[in-house]
């Protein structure tokens, strides 16, 4: 029972960290990387699909992503999807190839992106704290049902707190690395 509570809390905290990592990948820096377009969805025969499922996404150079749709009819649809996404990108089509240049970031835009990163980090910390609260509530319920002793509950709460502290430290490290990446020219 105690192990289940600890394991569940640890798994949920790990999932929260993974979700934060995915969110931070979407915040773009001045460099191009193909993961930037992972969340861009295009309409493909009536259903929304990711760009990388209808096109070959590669790096042209350090500041350019090349997107080559598998079907010629999809070129304009993919280009429009990339232009309409919230990343501020302006793709250019050259035959069947769509070039997506990464514009250089201004100092003001870098600061705005840093604020967005911090907000994402705070959201992740709140999620971690909610997981801790849920785990502690589960432990209190076990005590109420007389399935564990108070000493066991305290030890388990200490373990949950250590998991929480580790997750918050990991979040801070992720945020610090992303902010440094954003502020580097």
MARMAR-107850 format. One record per residue: x, y, z of N, C-alpha, C in turn; residue in one letter. Coordinates in steps of 0.05 Angstrom, whole numbers, padded with zeros to 5 digits, always signed. Layout:
<nodes>
XYZXYZXYZA;...
</nodes>
This chain:
<nodes>
+00017-00024+00000+00000+00000+00000+00017+00025+00000X;+00036+00026+00018+00054+00049+00019+00071+00051-00006X;+00080+00028-00015+00096+00028-00040+00080+00037-00063X;+00054+00030-00064+00036+00039-00086+00034+00069-00086X;+00030+00081-00062+00027+00110-00060+00053+00124-00070X;+00076+00114-00060+00101+00126-00068+00106+00123-00098X;+00101+00098-00108+00106+00093-00137+00088+00110-00154X;+00063+00113-00147+00044+00129-00162+00053+00159-00162X;+00061+00169-00139+00070+00197-00137+00095+00201-00154X;+00113+00182-00153+00138+00184-00168+00132+00184-00198X;+00114+00166-00207+00107+00164-00236+00094+00190-00245X;+00076+00201-00229+00062+00225-00237+00081+00249-00238X;+00100+00250-00219+00119+00272-00219+00137+00269-00244X;+00144+00245-00251+00161+00241-00275+00146+00250-00300X;+00120+00243-00301+00104+00251-00324+00102+00282-00326X;+00100+00295-00303+00099+00324-00303+00125+00336-00313X;+00147+00324-00305+00173+00334-00315+00175+00330-00346X;+00166+00307-00355+00167+00302-00384+00149+00322-00399X;+00126+00328-00388+00108+00347-00401+00121+00374-00402X;+00135+00382-00381+00149+00408-00380+00171+00408-00402X;+00185+00386-00404+00207+00385-00425+00195+00389-00452X;+00172+00376-00458+00159+00379-00484+00150+00408-00488X;+00139+00421-00467+00130+00448-00469+00154+00467-00474X;+00176+00461-00461+00200+00478-00465+00212+00475-00492X;+00209+00452-00504+00219+00448-00532+00204+00466-00551X;+00179+00472-00545+00163+00488-00564+00171+00517-00563X;+00183+00526-00541+00192+00553-00539+00218+00555-00555X;+00217+00570-00577+00239+00569-00595+00262+00588-00587X;+00286+00579-00594+00310+00596-00591+00317+00605-00619X;+00339+00617-00623+00347+00627-00649+00356+00605-00668X;+00360+00581-00657+00370+00558-00673+00346+00541-00682X;+00350+00529-00705+00329+00512-00716+00332+00483-00705X;+00310+00470-00699+00310+00442-00693+00283+00430-00701X;+00284+00406-00711+00260+00394-00724+00238+00390-00704X;+00244+00387-00678+00223+00384-00658+00205+00408-00655X;+00213+00430-00666+00198+00455-00665+00171+00452-00679X;+00170+00435-00699+00145+00432-00715+00128+00408-00706X;+00136+00395-00685+00122+00370-00676+00093+00375-00670X;+00086+00398-00659+00058+00403-00651+00042+00417-00672X;+00054+00423-00695+00039+00436-00717+00022+00414-00731X;-00004+00419-00732-00023+00400-00744-00033+00410-00771X;-00036+00392-00789-00046+00398-00816-00071+00381-00821X;-00088+00391-00838-00113+00377-00846-00105+00358-00868X;-00108+00332-00863-00101+00311-00883-00125+00293-00887X;-00138+00296-00909-00162+00281-00916-00182+00281-00893X;-00187+00305-00883-00208+00308-00863-00200+00304-00834X;-00176+00296-00829-00168+00292-00801-00141+00307-00796X;-00139+00318-00772-00114+00333-00765-00092+00313-00759X;-00069+00317-00771-00045+00301-00766-00021+00319-00763X;+00000+00309-00750+00024+00324-00746+00039+00327-00773X;+00054+00349-00775+00069+00355-00800+00088+00332-00807X;+00101+00321-00786+00121+00301-00792+00109+00274-00801X;+00082+00272-00801+00069+00248-00812+00061+00251-00841X;+00061+00276-00851+00054+00280-00880+00078+00292-00895X;+00100+00297-00881+00123+00309-00895+00149+00300-00882X;+00171+00302-00897+00197+00296-00887+00208+00323-00876X;+00214+00323-00850+00224+00348-00837+00254+00344-00831X;+00271+00361-00842+00299+00360-00838+00311+00387-00832X;+00336+00388-00824+00350+00413-00820+00365+00420-00845X;+00360+00444-00856+00375+00454-00879+00402+00464-00870X;+00402+00481-00850+00426+00490-00837+00419+00498-00809X;+00436+00513-00795+00431+00520-00767+00406+00537-00763X;+00399+00552-00784+00376+00571-00781+00353+00564-00799X;+00353+00541-00811+00331+00535-00831+00322+00506-00827X;+00295+00503-00827+00283+00476-00827+00272+00472-00855X;+00277+00448-00866+00266+00441-00892+00243+00421-00888X;+00220+00427-00901+00197+00409-00899+00190+00401-00928X;+00190+00375-00933+00183+00366-00960+00159+00346-00957X;+00135+00356-00964+00111+00339-00962+00113+00314-00981X;+00102+00292-00972+00102+00268-00988+00085+00270-01013X;+00064+00286-01011+00046+00290-01034+00048+00319-01043X;+00048+00323-01069+00050+00350-01080+00027+00368-01072X;+00003+00356-01069-00021+00372-01062-00019+00383-01034X;-00002+00372-01017+00000+00380-00989+00018+00404-00984X;+00033+00413-01005+00052+00434-01001+00039+00460-00990X;+00018+00469-01003+00005+00493-00994-00008+00490-00966X;-00019+00466-00961-00033+00461-00935-00012+00462-00913X;+00011+00449-00917+00032+00448-00897+00043+00476-00892X;+00048+00490-00914+00058+00518-00911+00039+00535-00895X;+00013+00533-00901-00007+00549-00886-00007+00542-00857X;-00005+00516-00851-00006+00506-00823+00018+00517-00807X;+00042+00517-00820+00066+00528-00807+00063+00558-00803X;+00053+00572-00823+00049+00601-00820+00029+00608-00798X;+00008+00592-00796-00014+00598-00777-00008+00589-00748X;+00013+00572-00744+00019+00563-00717+00030+00587-00701X;+00030+00584-00675+00037+00607-00657+00067+00611-00654X;+00083+00602-00672+00112+00604-00669+00124+00628-00683X;+00108+00643-00698+00118+00667-00712+00137+00660-00735X;+00132+00638-00749+00149+00630-00771+00137+00639-00797X;+00154+00644-00817+00145+00652-00844+00158+00634-00865X;+00145+00611-00871+00157+00592-00890+00156+00603-00919X;+00175+00593-00935+00176+00600-00963+00177+00574-00979X;+00160+00573-01000+00159+00549-01017+00176+00552-01041X;+00191+00530-01047+00208+00529-01071+00202+00502-01085X;+00182+00502-01102+00173+00477-01114+00160+00459-01094X;+00171+00436-01089+00160+00417-01069+00172+00421-01042X;+00192+00438-01039+00206+00442-01014+00197+00467-01000X;+00191+00465-00974+00183+00488-00958+00207+00494-00940X;+00218+00518-00942+00240+00527-00925+00228+00544-00903X;+00235+00538-00878+00226+00553-00855+00250+00565-00841X;+00255+00591-00847+00278+00604-00834+00271+00612-00805X;+00290+00609-00788+00287+00618-00760+00296+00647-00758X;+00278+00666-00753+00286+00693-00750+00302+00697-00725X;+00321+00716-00726+00337+00722-00702+00319+00735-00681X;+00324+00729-00656+00307+00739-00634+00318+00766-00624X;+00300+00785-00620+00308+00810-00608+00310+00806-00578X;+00324+00825-00565+00327+00824-00536+00300+00824-00522X;+00282+00840-00532+00255+00842-00519+00240+00815-00522X;+00242+00803-00546+00229+00777-00550+00241+00755-00533X;+00267+00757-00529+00281+00737-00511+00270+00740-00483X;+00267+00764-00473+00256+00768-00446+00227+00758-00444X;+00211+00763-00465+00184+00753-00465+00184+00722-00464X;+00201+00710-00479+00203+00680-00479+00212+00670-00452X;+00230+00685-00439+00239+00677-00413+00216+00677-00393X;+00199+00698-00395+00175+00699-00378+00157+00675-00383X;+00154+00668-00408+00137+00645-00415+00148+00620-00403X;+00175+00617-00405+00188+00593-00394+00184+00592-00363X;+00186+00614-00350+00182+00615-00321+00153+00608-00314X;+00134+00617-00329+00106+00611-00325+00102+00581-00328X;+00113+00569-00349+00111+00540-00353+00123+00525-00329X;+00145+00535-00319+00158+00522-00296+00141+00524-00271X;+00129+00547-00266+00111+00550-00243+00088+00531-00245X;+00077+00528-00269+00055+00509-00273+00063+00481-00266X;+00087+00473-00274+00098+00447-00269+00102+00443-00238X;+00112+00464-00225+00115+00462-00196+00089+00459-00181X;+00068+00473-00191+00042+00470-00179+00032+00442-00183X;+00036+00430-00206+00028+00403-00212+00042+00384-00192X;+00068+00388-00188+00083+00371-00170+00072+00373-00142X;+00066+00397-00133+00055+00401-00106+00028+00388-00103X;+00012+00389-00124-00014+00376-00124-00011+00345-00121X;+00009+00335-00135+00015+00306-00133+00023+00299-00104X;+00039+00316-00092+00047+00312-00064+00023+00312-00046X;+00005+00332-00050-00019+00334-00033-00036+00309-00036X;-00039+00299-00061-00055+00275-00065-00043+00251-00052X;-00016+00249-00053-00003+00226-00040-00006+00227-00010X;-00003+00251+00002-00007+00254+00030-00036+00249+00039X;-00055+00257+00022-00083+00250+00028-00088+00220+00028X;-00075+00206+00009-00078+00177+00007-00066+00164+00033X;-00043+00175+00042-00031+00165+00066-00049+00169+00091X;-00062+00193+00092-00080+00198+00114-00104+00180+00114X;-00113+00173+00090-00136+00155+00087-00128+00127+00097X;-00103+00119+00091-00094+00093+00100-00092+00092+00131X;-00084+00114+00143-00084+00115+00172-00112+00114+00183X;-00130+00129+00171-00158+00129+00180-00170+00101+00179X;-00163+00087+00158-00173+00059+00154-00157+00039+00171X;-00138+00049+00186-00121+00033+00203-00106+00011+00188X;-00097+00018+00164-00081-00001+00147-00051+00003+00152X;-00043+00027+00161-00015+00032+00167-00013+00047+00194X;+00011+00047+00206+00015+00061+00231+00023+00090+00225X;+00022+00106+00246+00029+00135+00243+00059+00137+00236X;+00076+00120+00247+00104+00121+00241+00109+00115+00211X;+00094+00095+00201+00097+00089+00172+00088+00112+00155X;+00067+00125+00164+00057+00148+00149+00077+00171+00148X;+00090+00176+00171+00110+00197+00172+00134+00191+00154X;+00142+00166+00155+00165+00158+00138+00157+00161+00108X;+00133+00153+00102+00123+00155+00074+00121+00184+00066X;+00111+00201+00084+00110+00230+00078+00137+00242+00073X;+00157+00233+00088+00184+00242+00084+00194+00234+00056X;+00188+00209+00048+00196+00200+00021+00182+00217+00000X;+00156+00221+00003+00141+00237-00016+00153+00266-00018X;+00160+00277+00006+00172+00304+00006+00199+00304-00008X;+00215+00283-00005+00240+00282-00019+00236+00280-00049X;+00216+00264-00057+00210+00262-00086+00202+00290-00096X;+00186+00304-00081+00177+00331-00089+00200+00350-00091X;+00218+00349-00071+00242+00367-00072+00259+00361-00096X;+00263+00335-00102+00279+00328-00125+00266+00338-00151X;+00239+00334-00153+00225+00343-00178+00227+00373-00181X;+00224+00388-00159+00226+00418-00160+00254+00426-00168X;+00275+00412-00158+00302+00418-00165+00307+00413-00195X;+00296+00390-00205+00298+00384-00233+00284+00405-00250X;+00261+00415-00242+00247+00436-00256+00264+00461-00257X;+00275+00468-00234+00292+00492-00234+00316+00490-00252X;+00328+00466-00253+00351+00461-00271+00343+00464-00300X;+00319+00452-00307+00309+00454-00335+00304+00484-00342X;+00292+00499-00324+00286+00527-00329+00311+00543-00333X;+00331+00538-00315+00356+00553-00317+00370+00547-00343X;+00370+00522-00351+00383+00516-00377+00369+00529-00400X;+00342+00528-00400+00327+00540-00422+00331+00570-00423X;+00330+00583-00399+00334+00612-00398+00362+00619-00409X;+00382+00604-00401+00409+00609-00411+00410+00606-00441X;+00396+00586-00451+00395+00581-00480+00381+00604-00495X;+00359+00614-00483+00345+00636-00495+00361+00662-00495X;+00376+00667-00474+00390+00693-00472+00417+00693-00486X;+00426+00669-00494+00451+00668-00510+00446+00678-00538X;+00465+00693-00548+00461+00705-00575+00471+00687-00596X;
</nodes>
